Amino acid sequence: MATGAVPASFSGLKSMDHSLSFTKSVDFVKVSNLQRLKSRGAKVSVIRNSNPGSEIAELQPASEGSPLLGTDVSAVMGRTILSDEVYLLNVVPRQKYCVSIHKTVRRKTCTVMVGNVALGSEHPIRIQTMTTTDTKDVAGTVEQVMRIADKGADIVRITVQGKKEADACFEIKNTLVQKNYNIPLVADIHFAPSVALRVAECFDKIRVNPGNFADRRAQFEKLEYTDEDYQKELEHIEQVFTPLVEKCKKYGRAMRIGTNHGSLSDRIMSYYGDSPRGMVESAFEFARICRKLDYHNFVFSMKASNPVVMVQAYRLLLAEMYVEGWDYPLHLGVTEAGEGEDGRMKSAIGIGTLLQDGLGDTIRVSLTEPPEEEIDPCRRLANLGMKASELQQGVEPFEEKHRHYFDFQRRTGQLPMQKEGEEVDYRGVLHRDGSVLMSVSLDQLKTPELLYKSLAAKLVVGMPFKDLATVDSILLTELPPVEDSDSRLALKRLVDISMGVLTPLSEQLTKPLPNAVVLVNLKELSTGAYKLLPEGTRLAVSVRGDEPYKELDILKDVDATMLLHNLPFTEDKISRVHAARRLFEYLADNALNFPVIHHIQFPKGTHRDDLVIGAGTNAGALLVDGLGDGVLLEAPDQDFDFLRNTSFNLLQGCRMRNTKTEYVSCPSCGRTLFDLQEISAQIREKTLHLPGVSIAIMGCIVNGPGEMADADFGYVGGAPGKIDLYVGKTVVKRGIDMECATDALIQLIKDHGRWVDPPAEE
């Protein structure tokens, strides 16, 4: 793979390939010290850099099948490399996307006014949600907005799909003002430029989706454009969009240019694929028009139901904004996140990751729940982000060369291998797709069968066996006395099924447990205390990540089964995320491939939502970059099953270990054609046992095939009382009566060979 450097900003670039009109620093690499590159038959674009700049952005190889690249451009035609030519290669930039890579510093933005609420870096992170009522129901919508405002939201969004809804918006606004509610209102617009023009006269902000504001609804067709055709499309967008920009300027309205991963136009997807790169270019087409008309009161969003894609898209957007010198605020959200802890976890992974990098000025946690229920988890996330940036939590500066900012590449630690002479099989101590470790108490050992069930092991005649979602290893901070034969037998049975039992060095030295994995810290390694253990004892090493490199150097001489990254919660100024990134850089620099487990100890009294959001933010921010091999969550007063489920939810939300059905579930709005919460509960009850299957439950077609980008099957409101079923993005059955639709969905899953019967109750 050829790598190299590229000027961070090009001028004078010309090419017939429209994919090159995107970020002039994202897709090009100036190759030097190479004579020839062999072709693998890929289409390649070659351009000349007529005015190379002095600022350089480092690039690195992209991962195979990278969603950033869209098209396969993996090699250059065999030919001599000329010094002034730039080639489109399979590379991605190591380009600036945040203020600092070693601490949380809030990105400076301009201020955007939404009614009387100011958005931007000089202001608190704003909280918002969206109504679920029929917008034509003025009284119902007003009541819901007031409930939302009373819960503490800063902004409320309302769907406005037609002229009748636009007319109702005037009544909604006036009624709220009469009741002394001045909370800013945002019109959510899809496919309706004329409606946007109408409602801009009364609402404070207009949300437009670049994928469908001027382009036709995506048919997911590969289109071919000449240079002239493509330019005509851009001119059409400008013609349709300009009147709204002019009206927003006239009335002092704000705008959100909100790209959704699943609703890109066919035109964009034909050039960029269904990719983060296409999301950014789609938004930039509209932003360039705003800037051309000297309108700057707008924010960006890059939403996706997949937190990994969402994070990549925002980072790519920021990288391009840095190149352009733009400072517009960001609205953050994971769309169609779902309900309950699943929805909170997905949102925390996506939003929390970006907040840790100082990004984001207003956020929404999209849940399939009443909108007022979104406010509390939203506030908890915002508080976490504000605290990190106010304290500028971080670590001492370090050089970062290995993390892929925009392109997912998982760093997989070396899984335990069997060594000659070992009595037990250690290969199951960690899982290849991400491991879950749990802390177990002495009391739990007194009831072995209950413990096995709590670890999600299957029981056959009282004996445990591992299953898909069984805990991989346990941590015992205190070993049972040597004479406690029952507890030790329970542990032996776990060891026999290749479950790891970790215990501190002091415990193992005083009450040795055969075949335990011994947990040591760097001090115990440096003093040689661990050498008192029998030769061949498996070691796990606990590290903070912010230690001096001289202290970490002892890891070079240790054969560790795993590392546990554990930074105490009492450390207010030190960032767990940045300390871990520093640790991973050290490991990569020294070719150390130990698996790393994110060990997070929550203090007593931690609220459940804070635990989910804290785990999603602090571990998820690393796992979405492929950094880490599992989690160990401890909370002294939390339910054991809750901690186990949260751990597995975290891995699944980061697209690692899939242990249950994945749901893409929209939060409902005035377009929704059925009771989303009730139907979601019905479908979940019957399909929750299908790991590896993804089901989208969507209220309407606006959030239909496009927003189901990640789903295998889709259940979509097509008309009142009628449901359309999808396989991927293709509708396969239309107009099914709602009473029969859930059974029809199950039959569809069966027809495609993805159904298994639920496991029998033990």
C-alpha atoms as one frame of an Amber mdcrd trajectory, in Angstrom:
protein
   0.000   0.000   0.000   1.374   3.368  -0.973   1.246   6.050   1.643   2.488
   9.577   1.738   1.515  13.128   2.456  -0.827  15.589   0.853  -1.138  19.352
   1.156  -4.036  19.992   3.526  -5.551  22.421   1.044  -5.264  22.283  -2.730
  -5.997  25.019  -5.222  -6.329  24.664  -8.947  -7.600  21.062  -8.892  -9.466
  19.989 -11.989 -10.852  16.570 -12.834 -13.765  14.982 -14.651 -14.366  12.778
 -11.607 -16.897  14.453  -9.314 -15.676  12.486  -6.328 -12.641  14.757  -6.461
 -14.755  17.855  -5.885 -15.070  16.769  -2.267 -12.498  17.618   0.356  -9.286
  18.462  -1.377  -7.352  16.827   1.414  -9.303  13.661   2.005  -8.783  11.537
  -1.067  -5.416  12.439  -2.499  -1.911  11.425  -1.704   1.243  12.739  -3.308
   3.400   9.669  -3.737   7.133  10.144  -3.483  10.152   7.805  -3.572   8.233
   5.315  -5.678   8.844   4.389  -9.293   5.858   2.254 -10.211   2.684   0.873
  -8.661   1.038  -2.268 -10.001  -2.567  -2.140 -11.115  -5.249  -4.461  -9.817
  -7.658  -3.293 -12.462  -9.103  -0.441 -10.403 -10.512   2.777 -11.808  -8.098
   5.543 -10.887  -8.298   9.314 -11.146  -5.073  11.259 -11.679  -4.830  15.014
 -11.213  -2.049  17.552 -11.095  -1.511  19.806  -8.137  -0.769  23.141  -9.776
  -0.195  24.995  -6.535   0.849  22.699  -3.693   0.492  24.297  -0.292   2.908
  24.078   2.566   0.547  22.630   5.137   0.724  18.831   5.164  -1.824  16.284
   6.329  -0.471  12.811   7.034  -2.323   9.870   5.507  -2.515   6.195   6.350
  -3.799   3.029   4.645  -7.574   2.606   4.817  -9.086  -0.591   6.125 -10.408
  -3.123   3.663 -13.954  -2.261   2.626 -13.742   1.154   4.253 -17.131   2.921
   4.149 -15.311   6.234   3.793 -14.100   5.566   0.304 -17.321   4.588  -1.391
 -15.712   3.247  -4.575 -12.925   0.720  -4.970  -9.810   2.726  -5.811  -7.216
   0.399  -4.410  -4.319   0.874  -6.818  -2.799   3.118  -9.454  -2.311   1.971
 -13.040   1.236   0.746 -13.576   3.143   3.772 -14.791   5.976   6.073 -13.830
   5.160   8.420 -10.975   5.621  12.074 -11.861   6.671  14.434  -9.083   3.795
  16.884  -9.546   0.990  14.332  -9.842  -1.462  13.340  -7.155  -3.150   9.968
  -7.222  -6.429   8.780  -5.761  -5.407   5.928  -3.462  -7.003   3.769  -0.816
  -5.904   6.071   1.985  -7.540   8.256   4.586  -6.146  11.350   6.274  -4.687
  11.800   9.709  -6.116  15.253   9.592  -7.171  17.596  12.376 -10.763  17.073
  13.482 -10.659  18.407  17.053  -8.713  21.002  19.006  -6.579  18.530  20.951
  -5.922  14.797  20.799  -4.640  14.599  24.400  -7.350  16.522  26.287 -10.961
  17.679  25.951 -10.968  21.243  24.636 -14.241  22.562  23.300 -14.060  23.495
  19.635 -14.581  27.229  19.058 -17.635  28.012  16.957 -19.615  31.024  15.890
 -22.883  31.680  17.720 -26.125  30.687  16.003 -29.340  32.158  17.383 -32.408
  29.912  17.492 -35.101  32.284  18.647 -33.861  33.485  22.020 -31.475  30.532
  22.535 -27.817  30.883  21.559 -25.946  27.840  20.210 -22.183  27.560  20.082
 -19.000  27.141  22.062 -19.590  30.241  24.187 -22.803  28.744  25.532 -23.907
  25.566  27.359 -24.593  22.437  25.330 -28.265  22.787  24.437 -30.801  19.987
  24.883 -33.615  19.265  22.470 -36.237  16.701  21.471 -39.127  16.298  19.023
 -42.897  16.098  19.432 -44.761  12.885  18.597 -48.249  14.360  18.211 -50.072
  14.988  14.937 -48.993  18.537  14.106 -52.556  19.349  12.960 -53.666  18.616
  16.538 -52.815  22.079  17.815 -53.992  21.548  21.394 -52.225  18.188  21.742
 -48.997  19.524  20.277 -49.057  22.608  22.494 -49.587  20.443  25.587 -46.670
  18.214  24.638 -44.350  21.164  23.945 -45.191  22.598  27.364 -44.406  19.269
  29.062 -41.101  19.131  27.220 -40.258  22.715  28.176 -41.163  22.047  31.803
 -38.703  19.131  31.788 -35.919  21.544  30.841 -35.477  21.248  27.074 -33.971
  24.262  25.317 -35.430  23.615  21.835 -38.330  21.552  20.418 -38.639  20.191
  16.875 -41.998  19.560  15.186 -42.595  17.680  11.937 -44.183  19.813   9.205
 -44.968  17.647   6.199 -47.678  19.616   4.387 -49.632  22.856   4.049 -52.199
  21.901   6.722 -49.399  21.228   9.215 -47.698  24.499   8.262 -50.922  26.393
   8.880 -51.256  24.673  12.265 -47.742  25.840  13.183 -48.917  29.457  13.342
 -51.603  28.482  15.855 -49.120  26.373  17.837 -46.637  29.222  18.076 -49.257
  31.824  19.002 -50.881  29.597  21.627 -47.532  28.875  23.279 -46.639  32.583
  23.385 -50.016  33.342  24.969 -49.217  30.752  27.638 -45.799  32.383  28.225
 -43.810  29.566  26.595 -41.111  31.065  24.398 -39.140  27.858  23.775 -37.753
  27.952  20.204 -39.557  25.744  17.689 -37.890  23.915  14.801 -39.718  22.761
  11.661 -38.612  19.319  10.446 -38.822  19.377   6.640 -38.571  16.512   4.144
 -39.485  16.719   0.438 -41.353  20.028   0.895 -39.542  23.268  -0.038 -42.825
  25.195  -0.279 -43.815  24.071   3.222 -40.432  25.189   4.543 -40.989  28.665
   3.047 -44.392  28.909   4.703 -43.358  27.788   8.180 -40.209  29.948   8.171
 -42.563  32.864   8.798 -43.407  31.607  12.288 -40.889  28.995  13.523 -37.408
  29.857  14.775 -35.419  27.255  12.867 -35.818  25.064   9.781 -34.274  21.618
   9.603 -33.616  20.531   6.012 -32.381  17.110   4.956 -30.021  17.592   1.987
 -30.805  14.077   0.826 -34.412  14.852   0.018 -35.020  18.620   0.063 -34.417
  19.137  -3.663 -33.455  15.665  -4.900 -36.105  13.021  -5.567 -36.656  10.187
  -3.118 -33.764   7.736  -3.310 -34.469   4.642  -5.378 -31.030   3.198  -4.542
 -30.131   3.177  -8.228 -26.633   3.596  -9.570 -26.821   6.628 -11.836 -24.341
   7.803 -14.441 -23.712  11.537 -14.751 -21.724  13.537 -17.231 -19.876  16.556
 -15.911 -22.593  18.763 -17.403 -25.451  16.708 -15.920 -23.938  16.840 -12.460
 -23.529  20.608 -12.660 -27.167  20.949 -13.723 -28.228  19.010 -10.607 -26.253
  21.390  -8.410 -27.848  24.357 -10.156 -31.277  22.814  -9.556 -30.515  22.462
  -5.833 -29.435  26.102  -5.671 -32.582  27.210  -7.464 -34.844  25.300  -5.036
 -32.908  26.102  -1.857 -32.122  29.794  -2.395 -35.646  31.122  -1.616 -35.566
  29.412   1.797 -32.132  30.841   2.594 -33.294  34.325   1.613 -36.408  33.986
   3.752 -34.430  32.773   6.783 -32.153  35.807   6.377 -35.149  38.117   6.162
 -36.871  36.741   9.271 -33.722  36.020  11.291 -34.364  32.266  11.328 -31.764
  29.587  11.983 -31.295  26.437   9.940 -29.980  22.939  10.508 -28.418  21.238
   7.522 -29.037  17.721   8.767 -27.715  14.816   6.728 -28.930  11.319   7.573
 -26.831   8.303   6.658 -29.772   6.379   5.264 -31.425   9.151   3.238 -28.699
  10.223   0.847 -29.857  10.905  -2.698 -29.130   8.518  -5.561 -26.933  11.229
  -7.071 -24.705  11.422  -3.984 -24.604   7.645  -3.539 -23.628   7.186  -7.185
 -20.416   9.116  -6.518 -19.615   8.515  -2.873 -21.451   5.340  -1.976 -23.649
   5.094   1.091 -20.782   6.518   3.118 -19.785   9.163   5.668 -17.966  10.881
   2.849 -21.217  11.174   0.886 -22.986  12.516   3.973 -20.479  15.341   4.301
 -20.537  16.310   0.635 -24.348  16.295   0.654 -24.366  18.803   3.524 -21.595
  20.899   1.988 -23.571  21.411  -1.223 -26.200  23.215   0.841 -23.693  25.022
   3.047 -21.905  26.453   0.033 -25.186  27.952  -1.166 -25.779  29.496   2.279
 -22.316  31.015   2.277 -22.684  32.260  -1.286 -25.778  34.151  -0.102 -23.924
  35.434   2.990 -26.142  33.432   5.343 -24.328  31.917   8.317 -26.988  31.270
  10.967 -26.897  27.494  10.509 -25.622  24.318  12.172 -24.655  20.902  10.814
 -25.638  17.385  11.817 -24.472  13.981  10.514 -26.823  11.378  11.963 -26.762
   7.604  11.557 -28.312   4.697  13.435 -24.886   3.043  13.570 -22.747   4.901
  16.155 -19.519   3.938  14.361 -20.694   5.509  11.087 -22.072   8.520  12.959
 -18.734   9.222  14.662 -16.801   8.821  11.402 -19.140  11.196   9.567 -18.887
  13.968  12.170 -15.108  13.679  12.283 -14.902  13.860   8.510 -17.185  16.917
   8.554 -14.972  18.593  11.155 -11.791  17.791   9.239 -13.198  19.469   6.160
 -14.435  22.461   8.162 -10.932  22.947   9.559  -9.540  22.955   6.023 -12.175
  25.462   4.900 -11.837  27.607   8.018 -15.532  27.201   8.921 -16.715  27.413
  12.530 -20.392  26.426  12.454 -21.861  24.657  15.519 -22.840  20.980  15.568
 -26.053  19.223  16.507 -25.231  15.671  17.684 -27.459  12.618  17.643 -27.679
   8.903  16.887 -30.854   8.529  14.867 -33.340   5.696  15.437 -31.435   4.672
  18.585 -34.339   2.670  20.016 -35.714   2.459  23.525 -34.626   1.838  27.099
 -31.022   1.063  27.857 -30.326   0.087  24.224 -31.229   3.566  23.023 -29.340
   5.284  25.816 -26.254   3.149  25.180 -26.176   3.775  21.412 -26.614   7.506
  21.989 -23.894   7.571  24.635 -21.457   5.752  22.349 -21.976   8.157  19.462
 -22.627  11.467  21.215 -20.309  10.774  24.166 -17.380   9.927  21.881 -17.621
  13.308  20.168 -18.186  15.226  23.411 -14.934  13.740  24.762 -13.171  15.396
  21.830 -14.788  18.760  22.629 -17.281  18.526  19.763 -20.989  19.290  19.863
 -23.120  22.291  20.803 -26.626  20.852  20.952 -27.710  17.231  21.352 -30.725
  14.980  21.164 -31.061  11.453  22.521 -33.560   9.826  20.121 -35.596   7.252
  22.046 -38.723   5.279  21.195 -40.323   6.755  24.299 -42.408   9.872  25.089
 -40.283  12.893  24.085 -40.139  14.314  27.591 -38.378  11.093  28.646 -35.469
  12.005  26.360 -34.583  15.119  28.354 -33.058  13.485  31.437 -30.533  11.199
  29.647 -29.816  14.069  27.263 -28.965  16.340  30.182 -26.754  13.683  31.778
 -24.783  13.374  28.533 -24.505  17.141  28.160 -23.293  17.493  31.755 -20.642
  14.846  31.140 -19.425  16.710  28.069 -19.485  20.127  29.735 -17.538  18.841
  32.745 -14.860  17.263  30.536 -14.345  20.473  28.553 -14.536  22.824  31.545
 -11.864  20.805  33.386 -10.044  20.109  30.106  -9.685  16.527  31.223  -6.777
  14.786  29.544  -3.220  13.545  29.915   0.235  14.892  29.211   0.783  15.554
  25.475   1.746  12.494  23.447   2.239  11.750  19.782  -0.589   9.855  18.144
   0.302   7.921  15.000  -1.792   4.762  15.005  -5.444   5.624  15.741  -7.682
   5.761  12.677  -9.786   8.879  13.172 -12.122   8.458  10.228 -11.851   4.823
   9.311 -12.658   1.833  11.501  -9.774  -0.581  11.927 -10.010  -2.815  14.939
  -6.855  -3.471  16.891  -7.269  -7.078  17.983  -5.125  -8.177  20.863  -3.550
 -11.628  20.772  -6.121 -13.969  22.281  -4.886 -16.502  24.857  -3.263 -19.518
  23.295  -2.832 -22.906  24.886   0.652 -23.594  26.233   2.272 -26.966  26.522
   1.648 -28.663  29.847  -1.327 -26.524  30.913  -4.047 -28.485  32.691  -6.958
 -26.293  31.603  -8.028 -24.576  28.381  -7.404 -20.823  28.617  -8.571 -20.066
  25.082 -12.089 -19.168  26.232 -10.893 -16.637  28.821 -11.425 -13.921  26.175
 -13.747 -13.800  23.151 -12.585 -12.867  19.661 -15.506 -10.447  19.110 -15.139
  -8.674  22.434 -15.131  -9.990  25.986 -17.342  -9.387  29.004 -15.790  -9.738
  32.445 -17.781  -9.498  35.665 -16.822  -8.986  39.306 -18.144 -11.774  41.540
 -18.464 -11.798  45.337 -17.892 -14.574  47.853 -21.618 -14.563  48.656 -22.465
 -15.428  45.049 -20.235 -18.507  45.251 -22.448 -19.878  48.026 -25.273 -20.475
  45.509 -23.443 -21.919  42.478 -26.466 -22.544  40.225 -27.723 -18.986  40.693
 -24.214 -17.732  39.947 -24.004 -19.787  36.740 -27.345 -18.377  35.598 -26.235
 -14.850  36.470 -23.193 -15.395  34.254 -25.646 -16.461  31.483 -24.215 -19.982
  31.376 -26.457 -22.834  30.269 -27.133 -25.527  32.858 -27.293 -29.244  32.155
 -27.947 -31.303  35.267 -26.622 -28.412  37.330 -23.373 -28.174  35.392 -22.526
 -24.928  33.576 -21.757 -24.605  29.863 -20.834 -21.510  27.892 -23.290 -20.000
  25.431 -23.231 -17.104  22.963 -23.840 -14.475  25.652 -22.061 -16.100  28.597
 -19.595 -13.996  30.576 -16.047 -14.868  29.520 -14.110 -14.289  32.760 -14.799
 -13.239  36.336 -12.862 -11.126  38.814 -12.716 -12.274  42.422 -11.147  -9.560
  44.552 -11.279 -12.021  47.462 -10.787 -15.770  47.196 -12.755 -18.206  49.363
 -10.780 -19.886  52.176  -8.891 -23.003  51.107 -11.159 -25.126  53.320 -14.350
 -23.807  51.610 -14.601 -26.798  49.291 -18.064 -25.933  47.915 -17.051 -22.463
  46.712 -13.838 -23.818  45.271 -15.715 -26.561  43.456 -17.981 -23.892  41.928
 -14.890 -22.036  40.694 -13.320 -25.234  39.358 -16.423 -25.905  37.270 -16.123
 -22.435  35.752 -12.428 -22.942  35.027 -13.263 -26.302  33.434 -15.504 -24.571
  30.839 -12.663 -22.197  29.968 -13.954 -19.254  32.001 -11.144 -17.154  33.383
 -10.967 -16.495  37.118  -8.924 -13.363  37.872  -7.751 -12.651  41.389  -5.240
 -10.205  42.949  -1.661 -11.278  43.602  -2.035 -10.937  47.378  -5.018 -13.322
  47.373  -3.301 -15.882  45.180  -0.190 -15.890  47.336  -2.145 -16.469  50.565
  -5.054 -18.647  49.329  -3.864 -20.082  46.010  -6.547 -21.138  43.537  -5.394
 -23.643  40.919  -5.307 -22.221  37.364  -6.347 -18.699  38.350  -5.245 -15.706
  36.258  -3.391 -13.435  38.691  -4.022  -9.686  38.575  -0.903  -7.603  39.192
  -0.067  -3.907  38.912   3.076  -2.266  37.544   4.567  -1.859  41.018   4.205
  -5.580  41.729   5.889  -6.268  38.416   8.764  -3.862  39.093   9.443  -5.253
  42.603   9.380  -8.797  41.295   6.675  -9.844  43.772   4.898 -11.778  41.042
   7.918 -14.085  40.781   6.735 -15.775  43.988   4.017 -17.402  41.868   4.589
 -20.845  40.338   6.256 -20.706  36.937   3.763 -20.501  34.088   1.065 -18.689
  36.096  -1.123 -16.591  33.809  -0.956 -12.839  34.492  -3.343  -9.941  33.929
  -1.813  -6.483  34.412  -3.739  -3.453  35.643  -2.560  -0.107  34.216  -3.793
   3.488  34.396  -2.482   4.580  31.010  -0.991   7.868  32.219   2.128   6.324
  33.825   5.590   7.501  32.723   6.774   5.478  29.752   9.678   4.167  31.868
   7.162   2.464  34.148   5.238   1.019  31.209   8.466  -0.372  29.760   8.290
  -3.311  32.155   5.428  -4.624  30.001   8.020  -5.455  27.339   9.386  -8.216
  29.570   6.075  -9.700  30.725   3.967 -12.437  29.143   0.528 -11.048  30.033
  -2.744 -12.727  29.108  -4.476  -9.330  29.139  -4.201  -5.750  30.356  -6.949
  -4.089  32.385  -7.113  -0.358  31.769  -8.377   1.068  35.039  -8.317   4.763
  35.891 -10.043   5.548  39.219 -13.162   7.702  39.021 -11.634   9.953  41.674
  -9.312  11.356  38.998 -11.209  14.502  37.991  -8.535  16.060  35.820  -7.386
  12.941  33.999  -9.442  11.639  31.095 -10.004   7.896  30.904 -10.443   8.130
  27.118  -7.223  10.056  26.488  -5.236   7.929  28.944  -6.356   4.807  27.072
  -5.486   6.323  23.687  -2.025   7.096  25.061  -1.712   3.506  26.282  -2.687
   2.087  22.892  -0.121   4.334  21.196   2.554   2.999  23.542   1.553  -0.597
  22.827   1.595  -0.016  19.068   4.946   1.778  19.174   6.453  -1.189  20.988
   4.697  -3.935  19.012   2.909  -5.191  22.136  -0.311  -6.947  21.214  -1.829
  -7.678  24.630  -5.628  -7.708  24.692  -6.907  -4.661  26.609 -10.053  -4.733
  28.759 -11.717  -1.452  29.729 -12.151  -1.784  33.494 -14.494   0.905  34.833
 -15.351   1.100  38.527 -18.391   3.270  39.219 -18.786   4.802  42.691 -21.577
   3.768  45.010 -24.825   5.612  44.339 -24.307   5.955  40.577 -27.660   6.354
  38.800 -28.408   3.638  36.240 -28.576   6.118  33.380 -25.264   7.649  34.472
 -23.715   4.186  34.461 -24.994   3.402  30.949 -23.987   6.831  29.661 -20.632
   6.724  31.456 -19.798   3.273  30.090 -20.940   4.218  26.597 -18.886   7.396
  26.653 -15.709   6.194  28.350 -15.419   2.719  26.835 -17.485   3.300  23.684
 -15.311   6.233  22.637 -12.411   3.777  22.419 -14.230   0.762  21.012 -15.636
   2.787  18.078 -11.999   3.387  17.112 -11.275  -0.335  17.390  -9.310   0.177
  20.605 -10.075  -2.507  23.147 -11.010  -6.143  23.486 -13.732  -6.061  26.118
 -15.199  -4.485  29.242 -15.362  -5.026  32.971 -17.955  -2.803  34.648 -18.134
  -2.657  38.437 -20.737  -0.870  40.556 -21.147  -1.976  44.171 -24.883  -1.319
  44.461 -26.081  -2.268  40.987 -27.923  -5.407  39.965 -25.623  -8.089  38.542
 -27.864  -8.853  35.543 -28.074  -5.146  34.710 -24.277  -4.845  34.638 -23.943
  -7.945  32.461 -26.610  -6.778  30.004 -25.104  -3.284  29.881 -21.714  -4.793
  29.050 -23.081  -6.850  26.172 -25.165  -3.883  24.958 -21.990  -1.798  24.886
 -20.146  -4.331  22.727 -23.097  -4.706  20.358 -23.570  -0.933  20.114 -19.922
  -0.645  19.053 -20.525  -3.261  16.327 -18.470  -5.932  18.042 -20.089  -8.940
  19.711 -23.629  -9.547  18.543 -25.599 -11.452  21.171 -29.200 -10.412  20.501
 -31.431  -8.977  17.828 -30.462  -5.480  16.716 -33.307  -2.962  16.424 -33.336
   0.257  14.428 -36.345   1.991  15.922 -37.407   5.549  15.190 -38.496   7.794
  18.081 -41.888   8.627  16.506 -43.167  12.013  15.375 -46.272  13.547  13.815
 -45.702  11.466  10.676 -45.885   8.149  12.535 -48.773   5.995  11.340 -49.104
   3.654  14.352 -48.343   3.436  18.074 -44.597   2.955  17.768 -43.961   2.082
  21.413 -46.676  -0.576  21.508 -45.685  -2.168  18.194 -41.977  -2.069  19.073
 -42.720  -3.930  22.310 -44.733  -6.573  20.428 -42.022  -7.166  17.849 -39.248
  -7.254  20.438 -41.108  -9.777  22.568 -41.305 -12.209  19.640 -37.916 -11.622
  17.998 -35.422 -10.731  20.752 -33.754 -14.149  20.511 -32.268 -13.697  17.000
 -28.642 -12.584  17.358 -27.197 -11.429  14.065 -30.578 -10.257  12.760 -31.324
  -6.540  12.498 -34.929  -5.295  12.352 -36.030  -1.742  11.573 -39.325  -0.523
  13.043 -40.167   2.758  11.327 -43.216   4.955  11.762 -43.373   6.205   8.183
 -41.689   6.121   4.802 -39.764   9.384   5.357 -37.664   7.382   7.777 -38.175
   4.260   5.710 -35.775   2.464   3.351 -33.065   5.073   3.713 -32.974   5.081
   7.473 -32.966   1.279   7.453 -29.475   1.302   5.997 -28.228  -1.235   8.572
 -31.329  -3.422   8.866 -31.962  -6.888   7.414 -35.742  -6.567   7.668 -38.023
  -3.556   7.913 -41.495  -2.941   9.378 -42.646   0.435   8.019 -45.890   2.397
   8.276 -47.125   2.752   4.686 -50.597   4.172   5.298 -52.948   4.438   8.300
 -53.486   0.907   9.562 -51.229  -0.559   6.866 -47.670  -1.848   7.066 -45.040
  -2.363   4.367 -42.356  -5.009   4.878 -38.817  -4.677   3.579 -35.822  -6.898
   3.043 -32.884  -4.532   3.225 -33.950  -1.439   1.295 -36.398  -3.297  -0.948
 -40.125  -3.380  -0.218 -41.396  -6.954  -0.601 -44.960  -6.675   0.758 -47.216
  -3.624   0.796 -50.410  -2.685   2.600 -50.523  -5.482   5.176 -53.203  -5.009
   7.823 -51.540  -4.046  11.081 -53.214  -6.910  12.943 -51.353  -9.412  10.753
 -48.122  -7.467  10.201 -46.025  -8.835  13.082 -46.785 -12.424  12.076 -46.015
 -11.526   8.452 -42.661 -10.097   9.560 -41.825 -13.324  11.396 -42.793 -15.350
   8.330 -40.550 -13.119   6.199 -37.620 -13.799   8.537 -38.360 -17.526   8.300
 -38.583 -17.395   4.500 -35.062 -15.963   4.409 -33.657 -18.660   6.682 -32.907
 -16.306   9.580 -35.399 -17.634  12.123 -34.678 -19.940  15.048 -37.181 -20.969
  17.667 -36.833 -19.341  21.090 -34.853 -21.449  23.578 -36.956 -23.536  25.922
 -37.223 -22.333  29.496 -34.950 -24.322  31.818
